[in-house]
């Protein structure tokens, strides 16, 4: 039995190889949507923020970020966390904050819930949305929240902590 017998023609064999290399069925690969530009988190951009969230979430809204004021709260939360590290406003540029939507799911959930993960970055002009992804939150797990700072910001935070105590 040759390939022509199994696939009918050489062309169908080549198409099968392409599909196999892509790792998906029927020759179609689901591509994740990516943001093309950053969006500043401010009131006048609320329509653009909600449109970007809608593009990622589709019709899902139960455990996802879907309103611009939710993103405003994330930016405020990130600003509070970076301020708690005693980092002055002029040194806050470069920090990023990753937040996953939703709340801890009870164990009664059998499957994971569709959520949104938003990455925001601090610049000298404020917080900007740099990435929005669809994600999954599983039962008995909490949504991810993570502040990432630069090495310079880390040094400032460590110096601030060391100023609060004396070694005897």
Secondary structure, 3 states (H helix, E strand, C coil): CCHHHHHCCHHHHHHHHHHHHHCCCCCCCCCCCCCCCCEECCHHHHHHHHHHHHHHHCCCCCCCCCCHHHHHHHHHHHHHHHHHCCCCHHHCCCCEEEEECCCCCCCCCCCCEEEEEEEEEEECCEEEEEEEEEEEECCCCCCCEEEECCHHHHHHHHHHHHCCCCCC
